[in-house]
Amino acid sequence: MFRLPMVIVYMIVALNFTLFTLLLQLDMLMFHFLIAKVIAWLLSVGAWVLAYKKRDKFVTLF
C-alpha cells in the first residue's frame, strides 16, 4: 500500500489559486475588478491555510 500525504494535493490546489491570483493582480486577465482581486486573494489564503491544517492527513492508494 502506498500512503500519499494529502498536503501534496492541497498544496497543488493552493499553488494554482495563488498563480491565478497573481495573474489577476498583474492585470493579465480579461477582467480588472477590485472585488474579484480581493476574493481571489481570500481564496488563495484560505487554500494555503487549509493545506497547513491538513498537513498530517494521509490517503492510501492501491
matplotlib code that plots the C-alpha trace (Angstrom):
import matplotlib.pyplot as plt

x = [0.0, 1.2, 0.3, 0.1, 0.3, -2.8, -0.6, 0.7, -2.8, -3.8, -0.5, -1.0, -4.5, -3.2, -0.4, -2.9, -5.1, -2.0, -0.9, -4.3, -4.4, -1.0, -2.2, -5.3, -3.3, -0.9, -4.0, -3.0, -6.6, -9.6, -11.3, -9.9, -12.4, -11.1, -13.7, -12.5, -9.0, -10.0, -12.0, -9.1, -6.7, -9.0, -9.4, -5.7, -5.0, -7.8, -6.3, -2.9, -4.5, -6.4, -3.1, -1.4, -4.3, -4.5, -0.7, -0.9, -3.6, -2.8, -4.8, -4.0, -3.6, -3.9]
y = [0.0, 3.5, 6.4, 9.7, 12.8, 15.0, 18.1, 17.5, 17.6, 20.7, 22.5, 21.9, 23.4, 26.3, 27.0, 27.1, 29.6, 31.7, 31.8, 32.7, 35.5, 36.7, 36.9, 38.7, 41.1, 42.0, 42.7, 40.0, 38.6, 40.0, 41.4, 44.1, 44.3, 45.1, 42.9, 39.9, 40.6, 40.6, 37.4, 35.7, 36.7, 35.4, 32.1, 31.9, 32.5, 30.1, 27.4, 27.7, 27.7, 24.5, 22.9, 23.8, 22.4, 19.1, 18.5, 15.4, 13.6, 10.6, 8.7, 5.1, 4.3, 0.8]
z = [0.0, -0.8, 1.5, -0.1, 2.1, 1.5, 1.9, -1.6, -3.1, -1.1, -2.0, -5.7, -5.4, -3.3, -5.8, -8.7, -6.7, -6.0, -9.6, -10.8, -8.2, -9.3, -12.9, -11.8, -9.7, -12.5, -14.8, -17.3, -17.5, -19.2, -16.1, -13.8, -10.9, -7.4, -5.8, -7.9, -6.8, -3.1, -3.5, -5.3, -2.5, 0.1, -1.7, -2.1, 1.6, 2.5, 0.3, 2.0, 5.5, 4.5, 3.2, 6.5, 8.6, 6.6, 6.5, 8.8, 6.8, 4.5, 1.9, 1.0, -2.7, -4.1]

ax = plt.figure().add_subplot(projection="3d")
ax.plot(x, y, z, "-o")
ax.set_aspect("equal")
plt.show()
